[in-house]
Amino acid sequence: MKTMMKRFIIGAMLILGLCSWVKAQKIDVRIRVVDERNRPLQGVMMRIGGNDDESFLSDKDGMIECRADKGAELNFEKYNQLQRKQKVTGEVMTVKLDKGNCLFELGYDQRVTKENTTAAIDGVSADEMRLSGEINPLNTLYGLIPGLGVYHNGSLPYNSTPDIYVRGMASNQGNKVLVLVDGVEREIGSLNVDEIESVTVLKDAASLALYGNRGTDGVICVTTKRGGNNKMRTHVGYNFTVQTPFRIPGMADAVSYANAVNEALGYDGLASRYTQADIQALQNGTSPLAIVDWKNQILRKAAFNHDLNLSFDGANERMRYYVFANYTSNRGFFNNTDLNDGYSTQVEMYALKLRTNLEANISPTTMARMNLMGRLMQYQQPTGGTSLVNVYNTPVIAAPIYDRNGVWAKNQMFTNPLAVQAANGYRQVLQRTLFADLTIEQDLSMLTPGLSAQVRVTYDNSADIADFRTKSYAYSIATPVRDAAGNISDLLYSRYGNDTEMSFTSGLQAQVMRTYIWGKVNYERDFGKHHLDVAGIYSQGRRKYLGANGTNAFRDYMAHFSYNYDNRYLADVVCSYSGSLKMPVGDKYRVYPAVSVAWIASNEEFMHRFSALDYLKLRASFGVTGNDSRLFYDMDKQFNGPGQEYVFVGTTSTGGLAQGGFPSKGIEPEKEYKANVGVEVGLWKGLSMQVDAFYNRRKNIRQYAGGVYSSVVGRDVGSLFTGEVKNYGGEITLGWQQQLDKFSYFIKGNFSYAKNEIVNINEEYHPYKYMYATGNSIGQLYGLMAEGLYQKEDFDAQGNLLPGLPVSTYESELRPGDVKYKDLNGDGKIDDYDHCHQQYSTLPEIYYGFSLGADYRNWGIKAHFQGVAHRSVSTVLSSIYHPLYGNDKNVSEHYLENRWTDGTPDARYPRLTTLSNNHNFQTSSLWMEKGDYLKLRVLELSYKLPTRFAEKMRMSDCRLFLKGMNLFSIDHVGIMDPEQMDMEYPSSHSYLIGINVLF
């Protein structure tokens, strides 16, 4: 019996030992690491399990060789960019790091991938941004990120930062998206695309609650590049861009203008200005009136841009480093800029930048990280400004450029656009910018595993110093001289003014200083299948602008709890206790909580039988966010000031005092309740899809109290914080990519819809429901509804409107060709009580973008399109859409082609007039245009030098490319850029040639 028991024990021990040996048996593993298009990824670090002492690095072919247990967990990381976990499945493996593995910044050094977060976030990498060819980072984001609306806001090379909105607009008091660069609120326009690693957009309460009183309009987190896990690399890039003006509206030629003026005067019942002989002389070139093409005098056909980058990055045992230098220049569109000795009046911009990002291991448990960026930018423009208003408003026959003695000429009604631009001097601005931050990270695992702490301090300083060099010029007013027949026979010049010497003034134009500090204690640890991440954060910041009351500050206390069970069930809880300097004393803090959950269904065992399903995640979030940007200091105080002056004795007046407006009570930052649900799906190893739906309700919006309280008291009644707006919509993202031997292709796109509705804005009483903004969208047109044009049939023989047609209170006498408006209240007259809210908002409800591309061997082609829909734009532009009236305007070809005449009764625009017609040019639907458009943002053709040739020249990689930007637009406007409906410095087509070399 004892012998049998002994044999049994020995057998059991042998079996257990064999099982342990089998389980612990290591195998040789060859791993190929590739990107989303199956291209090898170099510099990816891999660690086995929790062993941080041993690491492996992928080579130029993306290969890693190691010995590991079958089933062991491998951790892959491309520093600051990509992260993924994968179990050992065999001796040969391919690991793909795609967009789902990109690291996205949530703020306060919290980085997540799309796969391991419960929040509604989206972002782009540096490669996606570089496709655009733009220098300003925000201009690279058109149509790339679902939920992010980017809108053109100027074309000057030194001032082209667009407006940005996250999920539309939810406050009628404005919009302020918080932009963070390396965790600090900074001007993203000071950055260059090539120094950025990634951009993340935070959209729901789960990601925004951390930011307390600053986050409700959305947050954009920008992460700059850092040194990777590689030896020193050198990157050189150069782009040369040629820009041409995009859609400059054509203005009337000499004969067309003269005929148009005569036509307008005729409809006004006035005598003609130009005789038929005058017009004939203009036709055959014998007129004493000079014909000047002001557009060609002011604008040349091209502007030029140079962009040169040089960077170094790498790592050794103790340090990672990234050094970036950039030089950018632009010479603008203006023509005839060298008419003065010693200076130019061209629009110019020159910028020089240096960035150094360092990380150093001070000790085995302490790491220091420093980011330092310095930038000098100088730009200049004419003292007369950069607007093209004078170009559009001045007719070609207004006056010659110079009189007979070479003095600048103009006439009594119109200026000389070239003299305004070239003869008033110029202005130069030197902008200097410093961004500096230091982070210390301490591993506290000696106290308990997973514990760490961080502290970051920041100091930024930016200032604009302006030099003004101005002068005045002599000019002659040209007056037509008429002969006995009334024909223009000559020009009489009367000289005014004098040429003066250049004067000089200089001063500080703008300045901002920022100081921030935050600290974080973090506990992150795995307990079997349970992953726990807990953080407590303290943050405060101060911004001081030039001038009085220019300081703003915040102080936040935050807690973040994150839980992940077996990479299947995820939950996050966030709470911020946020304080604002703008709030009243003793009432400065508010609480903003949020909770979110996610289920990665594709990681469930029962889902593995669906071979077509690669990934499936469901998530939801709800929480509260805030915003104090619409508040200002001392709103709760009453300030008295000077009143009327009185004369008591003699002739000396004495100033009086007057009570100021009532203080505001119940001051609150805006508070928004945000709900979001989303699903992420991957199918057939190539199709990806994401769908989000959101519902937000904004409360406590500051509103003027005049709609509630009477103004009979004679004092300003302050503000109430009772405004309310709801905002809802959704986003869809789709993508497909495939590799077929040496050919690969992709197509991807996103579609966003966001609609807001005003719930309450404390409106004053209106007699008709259609006059209220409540129930409508923010930014909708409020005006009259145009119903065509009056025809001759609408008038009797005496020129009076037929009975039953409403009369106008804006003009006593209407004529055929005037605008016909809808009498909404049916009282028989057109007046302010017929104004209503109508059409779409100027902010589009629909925003979309899509990209497609293909690669074959070393050649590649890519295109990116972006568009908007459900948008209206205003066409209230003098001369172009509102011509001639007031006798100081020009007329566009577009208006002439679409105006009402006796022979074109079905025309779009009213008759021409030289008078100040208050009826035709009322705010109305006639002067709104459908603002939808689809643009080809960029088309790129690229060629990558074969490796064997590149290596012969000691290059690791060499890529050449051609790009066309803003090549065409499909829209309803036609004559102007639908994104820039103004008379300012023009937008452009751009054509770029560039080269990128990696050593």
TAZI-V957008 format. One record per residue. PHI is phi in whole degrees, 0 to 359 (999 if undefined). PSI is psi in radians with two decimals (* if undefined). OMEGA is omega as a letter, one per 30 degrees, with the letter a starting at -180 (* if undefined). Layout:
BEGIN
PHI_PSI_OMEGA + PHI_PSI_OMEGA
END
This chain:
BEGIN
999_-0.76_l + 295_-0.64_a + 295_-0.73_l + 295_-0.71_l + 296_-0.70_l + 296_-0.74_l + 296_-0.65_a + 295_-0.78_a + 296_-0.76_l + 296_-0.73_l + 297_-0.75_l + 297_-0.70_l + 294_-0.66_l + 295_-0.74_l + 296_-0.79_l + 297_-0.71_l + 294_-0.68_l + 295_-0.74_l + 299_-0.75_a + 295_-0.65_a + 293_-0.71_l + 295_-0.75_a + 294_-0.67_a + 269_0.10_a + 293_2.21_l + 270_2.59_l + 233_2.71_l + 281_2.23_a + 238_2.28_l + 249_2.10_a + 242_2.28_l + 251_2.12_a + 259_2.17_a + 230_2.86_l + 269_-2.99_a + 294_-0.30_l + 250_0.42_l + 62_0.49_l + 266_2.47_a + 298_2.48_l + 249_2.09_l + 266_2.60_l + 82_0.31_l + 272_2.20_a + 269_2.40_l + 235_2.38_l + 236_2.61_a + 261_2.10_l + 57_-2.38_a + 264_0.27_a + 277_1.74_a + 273_-0.10_a + 277_-0.34_a + 237_2.29_a + 220_2.77_l + 232_2.59_a + 236_2.29_l + 288_2.49_a + 272_-2.95_a + 295_-0.36_l + 267_0.11_a + 76_0.25_a + 267_2.48_l + 226_2.33_l + 240_2.34_a + 202_3.01_l + 246_2.28_a + 208_2.77_l + 288_2.47_l + 295_2.24_a + 93_-0.09_l + 292_2.63_a + 271_2.22_l + 254_2.34_l + 251_2.05_a + 253_2.42_l + 209_2.16_l + 262_1.94_a + 309_2.23_l + 69_0.11_a + 231_-0.95_a + 226_2.66_l + 204_2.38_l + 202_2.62_l + 247_2.44_a + 210_2.38_l + 273_2.61_l + 291_2.14_a + 246_-0.21_a + 179_-3.03_a + 281_-0.42_l + 235_2.18_a + 224_2.64_l + 239_2.19_a + 244_2.13_a + 258_2.25_l + 250_1.80_a + 247_-2.84_a + 296_-0.49_l + 293_-0.26_l + 256_0.05_l + 293_2.47_l + 275_2.21_l + 244_2.43_a + 273_2.20_l + 262_-0.20_a + 109_2.70_a + 55_0.69_l + 60_0.46_l + 263_2.04_a + 241_2.38_a + 224_2.83_l + 259_2.86_l + 301_-0.52_a + 285_-0.50_a + 248_0.45_l + 237_2.64_l + 263_-0.09_a + 272_2.79_l + 271_1.64_l + 229_2.70_l + 211_2.80_a + 194_-3.14_l + 224_2.73_l + 264_3.04_a + 298_-0.65_a + 298_-0.73_l + 293_-0.62_a + 289_-0.63_a + 292_-0.33_a + 302_-0.60_a + 294_-0.50_a + 80_-0.02_l + 279_2.73_l + 266_-0.79_l + 291_2.14_a + 304_-0.68_a + 294_-0.50_l + 287_-0.13_l + 273_-0.14_a + 260_0.10_l + 303_2.01_l + 72_0.24_a + 266_-0.57_a + 241_2.11_l + 299_2.34_a + 92_-0.22_l + 258_2.07_l + 259_2.17_l + 244_2.20_a + 230_2.25_a + 306_2.38_a + 217_0.71_l + 130_2.62_a + 240_-0.01_l + 296_2.43_a + 299_-0.44_l + 259_0.05_a + 210_1.18_a + 238_0.31_l + 292_2.16_a + 281_2.91_l + 282_2.52_a + 230_2.46_l + 225_2.46_l + 249_2.00_a + 56_0.84_l + 74_-2.61_a + 230_2.35_a + 232_0.22_l + 219_2.27_l + 284_-0.01_l + 263_0.02_l + 135_-3.01_a + 212_2.32_l + 216_1.62_l + 286_2.30_l + 279_2.12_l + 249_2.10_a + 247_2.28_l + 247_2.00_a + 52_0.70_l + 86_0.04_a + 236_2.44_l + 292_1.98_a + 216_2.88_l + 281_1.98_a + 291_-0.37_l + 295_-0.26_l + 280_-0.13_a + 264_2.84_l + 248_2.55_a + 305_-0.66_a + 288_-0.18_l + 261_0.06_a + 260_2.41_l + 268_-0.79_a + 200_2.82_l + 231_2.27_a + 240_2.38_l + 249_2.17_l + 261_2.25_a + 237_-0.44_a + 244_3.08_a + 297_-0.59_a + 300_-0.58_a + 263_-0.34_a + 260_-0.35_a + 299_-0.48_l + 303_-0.49_a + 267_0.10_l + 52_-2.09_a + 283_0.09_a + 243_-0.09_a + 254_-0.14_a + 290_-0.42_l + 278_-0.01_a + 108_2.73_a + 228_2.41_l + 243_2.12_l + 255_2.11_l + 251_2.22_l + 248_2.19_l + 275_2.89_a + 287_2.70_l + 226_2.90_l + 295_2.49_a + 263_-3.02_l + 272_1.13_a + 209_2.88_l + 289_3.00_a + 300_2.29_l + 239_2.61_l + 239_2.25_l + 240_2.28_l + 236_2.30_l + 222_2.48_l + 218_2.32_l + 234_2.36_l + 239_2.21_a + 237_2.36_l + 250_2.21_a + 247_2.47_l + 233_2.51_a + 301_2.48_a + 253_2.01_l + 56_1.29_l + 269_2.05_a + 301_2.39_l + 283_2.37_l + 256_2.83_a + 298_2.48_l + 283_-3.14_a + 300_-0.87_a + 293_-0.78_a + 298_-0.70_l + 295_-0.80_a + 298_-0.76_l + 296_-0.68_a + 295_-0.73_l + 297_-0.77_l + 297_-0.71_l + 297_-0.77_l + 296_-0.77_l + 298_-0.65_l + 296_-0.77_l + 295_-0.48_l + 276_-0.04_a + 77_0.44_a + 244_2.89_a + 285_2.68_l + 292_2.65_l + 269_-0.59_a + 242_2.31_l + 280_2.91_l + 297_-0.56_l + 293_-0.68_l + 300_-0.79_a + 294_-0.69_l + 295_-0.68_l + 295_-0.66_l + 296_-0.64_a + 295_-0.77_a + 263_0.07_l + 82_0.32_a + 254_0.09_a + 286_2.47_l + 291_-0.25_l + 286_2.16_l + 288_2.47_l + 255_1.98_a + 240_2.15_l + 276_1.61_a + 296_-0.55_l + 299_-0.81_l + 288_-0.45_l + 289_-0.57_a + 265_-0.65_a + 247_2.33_l + 267_3.07_a + 278_-0.23_a + 208_2.66_l + 238_2.81_a + 226_2.45_a + 227_2.37_l + 241_2.42_l + 219_1.99_a + 239_2.24_a + 237_2.50_l + 219_2.24_a + 217_2.68_l + 230_2.42_l + 210_2.73_l + 169_-2.97_a + 203_2.69_l + 228_-2.87_a + 295_-0.49_a + 247_-0.21_a + 211_2.55_l + 245_2.54_a + 215_2.58_l + 218_2.14_a + 236_2.27_a + 227_2.32_l + 231_2.51_a + 215_2.46_l + 232_2.26_a + 227_2.44_l + 218_2.68_l + 212_2.28_l + 246_2.18_a + 277_-2.82_a + 273_-0.19_a + 290_2.53_l + 252_2.87_l + 52_0.86_a + 264_-0.05_a + 246_0.64_l + 278_-0.13_a + 246_2.52_l + 286_2.21_l + 93_-0.15_l + 204_2.81_l + 245_2.63_l + 251_0.40_l + 288_2.63_l + 285_2.07_a + 224_2.65_l + 213_2.30_l + 226_2.29_a + 222_2.42_l + 231_2.32_a + 222_2.58_l + 221_2.25_l + 234_2.44_l + 227_2.07_l + 246_2.06_a + 236_2.56_l + 227_2.28_a + 226_2.37_l + 274_1.75_a + 291_-0.64_l + 212_3.03_l + 302_-0.34_a + 240_0.05_a + 233_2.27_l + 233_2.40_l + 245_2.41_a + 230_2.26_a + 233_2.30_l + 242_2.22_a + 223_2.15_l + 226_2.27_l + 235_2.44_a + 217_2.34_l + 242_2.21_l + 228_2.29_l + 239_2.28_l + 224_2.75_l + 217_2.80_l + 205_2.84_l + 296_2.62_l + 301_-0.55_l + 289_-0.06_l + 94_-3.13_a + 247_0.05_a + 290_2.63_l + 256_0.31_a + 303_-0.78_a + 294_-0.56_l + 296_-0.75_a + 284_-0.63_a + 277_-0.31_a + 266_2.08_l + 293_2.79_a + 292_-0.35_a + 251_0.38_a + 296_-0.84_a + 188_2.79_l + 289_2.93_l + 293_-0.79_l + 234_2.73_l + 277_-2.98_a + 292_-0.33_a + 259_0.18_l + 81_0.27_l + 267_2.50_l + 306_2.42_a + 239_2.65_l + 203_3.12_l + 241_-3.11_a + 290_-0.41_a + 260_-0.50_a + 234_2.54_l + 274_3.14_l + 255_1.81_a + 302_-0.64_a + 290_-0.67_l + 296_-0.72_l + 300_-0.70_a + 283_-0.74_a + 260_-0.33_a + 248_0.13_a + 255_0.02_a + 96_-2.80_a + 208_2.88_a + 234_2.31_l + 243_2.45_l + 233_2.22_l + 257_2.07_l + 250_2.14_l + 244_2.39_a + 224_2.34_l + 231_2.18_l + 245_2.19_l + 217_2.29_l + 213_2.59_a + 229_2.29_a + 236_2.32_l + 245_2.21_l + 240_2.21_a + 242_2.16_l + 279_2.12_a + 250_0.48_a + 293_-0.24_l + 292_-0.39_l + 276_-0.85_l + 201_2.39_a + 304_2.37_l + 94_-0.09_a + 270_2.38_l + 209_2.89_l + 218_2.62_l + 223_2.59_l + 222_2.36_l + 229_2.34_l + 238_2.53_a + 223_2.45_l + 222_2.15_l + 236_2.58_l + 212_2.26_l + 221_2.41_a + 214_2.54_l + 245_2.12_l + 249_2.09_a + 253_2.36_l + 248_2.17_l + 249_2.12_l + 242_1.86_a + 236_2.73_l + 206_2.88_l + 247_2.83_a + 226_2.65_l + 283_2.57_l + 214_2.77_l + 242_2.39_l + 267_2.15_a + 269_2.16_l + 241_2.18_l + 297_2.42_l + 254_2.29_a + 249_2.54_l + 275_-3.01_a + 298_-0.48_a + 274_-0.02_l + 87_0.12_l + 273_2.59_l + 287_2.11_a + 247_-0.33_a + 195_3.05_l + 240_2.33_l + 257_2.25_a + 253_2.30_l + 240_2.12_a + 272_2.48_l + 222_2.68_l + 72_3.13_a + 219_2.69_l + 283_2.23_a + 248_2.83_l + 288_2.75_l + 291_2.25_l + 258_2.76_a + 227_2.26_l + 224_2.68_a + 214_2.63_l + 186_2.87_l + 284_2.04_a + 268_-0.63_a + 203_2.63_l + 203_2.50_l + 217_2.37_l + 236_2.38_a + 233_2.40_l + 228_2.24_a + 227_2.62_l + 212_2.38_l + 216_2.65_l + 227_2.59_a + 218_2.37_l + 248_2.19_a + 234_2.41_l + 234_2.00_a + 227_2.17_a + 201_2.63_l + 258_2.37_l + 237_1.54_a + 64_-2.10_l + 273_-0.02_a + 264_2.23_l + 244_2.22_a + 238_2.34_l + 221_1.96_a + 236_2.35_l + 222_2.45_l + 242_2.27_a + 229_2.42_l + 239_2.34_a + 215_2.44_l + 212_2.65_a + 208_2.74_l + 218_2.32_l + 239_2.30_l + 235_2.10_l + 258_2.85_l + 295_2.36_l + 107_3.01_a + 289_2.62_l + 52_0.64_a + 261_0.23_a + 256_2.37_l + 226_2.48_a + 213_2.73_l + 218_2.79_l + 213_2.16_a + 233_2.52_l + 240_2.20_a + 229_2.62_l + 226_2.40_a + 225_2.18_l + 240_2.20_a + 230_2.36_a + 227_2.39_l + 222_2.09_l + 254_1.94_l + 56_0.52_a + 53_0.55_l + 238_-0.80_a + 244_2.13_a + 235_2.52_l + 212_2.51_l + 223_2.45_l + 230_2.26_a + 232_2.49_l + 214_2.32_l + 236_2.31_l + 252_1.74_a + 247_2.29_a + 244_2.54_a + 231_2.39_l + 293_-0.37_a + 283_-0.29_a + 282_2.73_a + 298_2.69_l + 301_2.34_a + 84_-0.01_a + 215_0.83_a + 265_-0.18_a + 246_2.58_l + 222_2.72_a + 254_2.34_a + 229_1.76_l + 261_2.80_l + 203_2.59_l + 223_2.53_a + 211_2.62_a + 222_2.75_l + 210_2.63_l + 231_2.03_l + 270_1.54_a + 294_-0.53_a + 293_-0.26_l + 270_-0.02_l + 286_2.52_a + 299_-0.67_a + 287_-0.20_l + 272_-0.19_a + 291_-0.30_l + 285_-0.21_l + 270_1.59_a + 295_-0.47_a + 284_-0.33_a + 270_2.04_l + 267_-0.59_a + 201_2.43_l + 210_2.12_l + 225_2.35_l + 246_2.42_a + 214_2.77_l + 207_2.63_l + 212_2.69_l + 208_2.46_l + 181_-3.03_a + 235_2.39_l + 230_2.91_a + 223_2.97_l + 203_2.20_l + 250_0.15_a + 290_-0.30_l + 267_0.06_l + 267_2.84_l + 218_2.92_a + 293_2.60_l + 58_0.58_l + 294_-0.37_a + 270_0.16_a + 243_2.65_l + 257_2.29_l + 244_2.16_l + 265_2.75_a + 208_-2.95_a + 294_2.55_l + 243_-2.57_a + 288_2.71_l + 263_2.56_a + 228_2.59_l + 252_1.96_a + 264_-0.78_a + 226_2.32_l + 66_-2.39_a + 246_0.11_a + 274_2.22_l + 267_2.58_l + 240_2.28_a + 286_2.49_l + 257_-3.12_l + 242_2.66_l + 221_2.56_l + 289_2.46_l + 278_-3.07_a + 292_2.80_l + 295_2.50_l + 290_2.74_l + 276_2.46_l + 244_2.75_l + 64_0.70_a + 295_2.27_a + 220_2.48_l + 289_2.73_l + 298_2.45_l + 233_2.29_a + 234_2.30_l + 266_2.09_a + 243_2.29_l + 233_2.45_a + 212_2.40_l + 232_2.56_a + 207_2.76_l + 222_2.41_l + 237_2.29_a + 225_2.43_l + 233_2.30_a + 225_2.55_l + 54_0.58_l + 58_0.32_a + 202_-0.38_a + 262_2.28_l + 234_2.52_a + 213_2.49_l + 220_2.34_l + 231_2.28_l + 231_2.53_l + 228_2.44_a + 222_2.69_l + 219_2.08_a + 238_2.51_l + 228_1.96_a + 267_2.28_l + 233_3.04_l + 63_0.49_l + 285_2.27_a + 293_2.25_l + 228_2.55_l + 295_2.35_a + 277_0.00_a + 297_-0.40_l + 284_-0.25_a + 252_-0.72_a + 253_2.48_a + 290_2.58_l + 271_0.14_a + 296_-0.39_a + 288_-0.26_l + 81_0.21_l + 230_2.65_l + 299_2.39_a + 261_0.13_l + 74_-2.74_a + 238_2.66_l + 244_2.74_a + 241_1.00_a + 239_0.10_l + 293_2.60_a + 212_2.35_l + 221_2.41_l + 252_2.56_a + 220_2.22_a + 214_2.82_l + 163_-2.68_a + 189_3.03_l + 221_2.54_l + 229_2.32_l + 234_2.31_l + 228_2.50_l + 208_2.56_l + 219_2.38_l + 215_2.63_a + 206_2.51_l + 247_2.15_l + 236_1.59_a + 57_-2.02_a + 268_0.08_l + 245_2.33_l + 223_2.68_l + 211_2.83_l + 208_2.73_l + 212_2.35_a + 209_2.71_a + 197_2.89_l + 217_2.64_a + 224_2.24_a + 235_2.46_l + 228_2.21_l + 218_2.13_a + 233_2.31_l + 248_2.77_l + 217_2.22_l + 287_2.18_l + 265_-0.72_l + 201_2.26_l + 224_0.45_l + 56_0.85_a + 289_2.55_l + 288_2.95_a + 294_2.36_l + 235_2.50_a + 287_-0.29_a + 229_2.49_a + 298_-0.61_a + 290_-0.17_l + 275_-0.21_a + 279_2.46_l + 282_-0.44_l + 303_2.31_a + 93_-0.18_l + 253_3.13_a + 267_2.70_l + 295_2.33_l + 86_0.13_l + 289_2.67_l + 296_2.34_l + 244_1.89_a + 185_-2.93_a + 280_2.73_l + 260_1.94_a + 284_2.40_l + 235_0.68_l + 101_-2.76_a + 234_2.58_l + 293_2.46_l + 248_2.98_l + 301_-0.54_a + 293_-0.26_a + 275_0.02_a + 235_2.64_l + 274_-3.04_a + 295_-0.45_l + 271_0.04_l + 85_0.24_l + 266_2.58_l + 298_2.48_l + 293_2.63_l + 304_2.50_l + 96_-0.30_l + 268_2.36_a + 292_2.50_l + 271_2.78_a + 263_2.39_l + 269_-0.06_a + 266_-0.45_l + 220_2.33_a + 288_-0.45_a + 229_2.06_l + 262_2.71_a + 227_2.84_l + 304_2.40_a + 96_-0.12_l + 280_2.85_a + 283_2.41_l + 259_2.17_a + 250_2.74_l + 277_2.24_l + 275_1.58_a + 293_-0.61_a + 263_0.01_l + 66_0.47_a + 268_0.13_l + 82_0.18_l + 214_2.67_l + 259_2.04_a + 211_-2.94_a + 296_-0.33_l + 281_0.02_l + 256_0.11_l + 281_2.49_l + 211_2.91_l + 273_2.29_a + 205_2.94_l + 61_-3.04_l + 275_2.86_l + 290_2.85_l + 287_-0.27_l + 263_2.09_a + 295_2.57_l + 277_-0.47_a + 243_2.30_a + 220_2.28_a + 211_2.81_l + 204_2.62_l + 210_2.59_a + 230_2.63_l + 213_2.67_a + 191_2.90_a + 210_2.63_l + 230_2.36_l + 225_2.06_a + 54_-2.01_a + 259_0.04_a + 260_2.57_l + 214_2.62_l + 220_2.38_a + 220_2.61_l + 218_2.51_l + 228_2.23_l + 245_2.62_l + 213_2.51_a + 206_2.97_l + 223_2.82_l + 210_2.93_a + 57_1.00_a + 218_2.51_l + 241_2.58_l + 232_2.58_l + 274_2.44_l + 247_0.48_l + 281_1.42_a + 229_2.15_a + 298_2.59_l + 71_-0.79_a + 284_-0.91_l + 247_-0.40_l + 242_1.43_a + 268_2.73_l + 65_-0.72_a + 302_2.51_a + 85_-0.03_l + 65_0.31_a + 227_0.55_a + 223_2.85_l + 262_-2.97_l + 218_2.42_a + 271_2.75_l + 300_-0.67_a + 299_-0.78_a + 294_-0.73_a + 298_-0.62_a + 284_-0.31_a + 235_0.30_a + 273_2.79_l + 281_2.35_l + 220_3.05_l + 302_-0.54_a + 265_-0.09_l + 231_1.21_a + 292_-0.36_a + 267_0.35_a + 294_2.89_a + 273_-0.70_a + 254_2.72_a + 290_2.99_a + 301_2.74_l + 287_2.56_l + 209_2.57_l + 260_-0.10_a + 270_2.85_l + 281_1.44_a + 279_1.80_a + 284_-0.20_l + 275_-0.95_a + 295_-0.56_a + 255_0.45_l + 294_2.69_l + 298_2.09_a + 203_3.01_l + 295_-0.34_l + 297_-0.59_a + 260_0.56_l + 236_2.56_a + 232_2.60_l + 297_2.12_a + 263_0.20_l + 295_2.56_l + 204_2.77_l + 228_2.13_a + 241_2.49_l + 275_1.75_a + 291_-0.72_a + 203_2.49_l + 231_2.15_a + 236_2.36_l + 241_2.20_a + 229_2.74_l + 220_2.23_l + 256_2.16_a + 298_2.29_l + 306_2.52_a + 303_-0.70_a + 296_-0.60_l + 283_-0.68_l + 297_-0.74_a + 292_-0.53_l + 297_-0.51_l + 262_0.29_l + 61_0.61_l + 249_2.44_l + 280_-0.57_a + 201_2.50_l + 216_2.21_a + 227_2.28_l + 245_2.58_a + 207_2.70_l + 237_2.41_l + 227_2.54_l + 240_2.25_a + 241_2.44_l + 56_0.84_a + 287_-0.66_l + 206_2.84_l + 222_2.28_l + 257_1.98_a + 203_-3.11_a + 260_-0.11_a + 278_-0.94_l + 83_-0.86_a + 265_-0.25_a + 224_2.88_l + 292_2.08_a + 297_-0.28_l + 274_-0.31_a + 226_1.36_l + 270_1.23_l + 210_-3.02_a + 242_0.62_a + 261_-3.03_l + 310_2.29_a + 284_2.68_l + 284_3.09_a + 213_2.72_l + 279_2.63_l + 224_2.51_l + 230_2.12_a + 237_2.43_l + 235_2.36_a + 209_2.93_l + 216_2.42_l + 236_2.25_a + 233_2.34_l + 243_2.19_l + 252_*_*
END
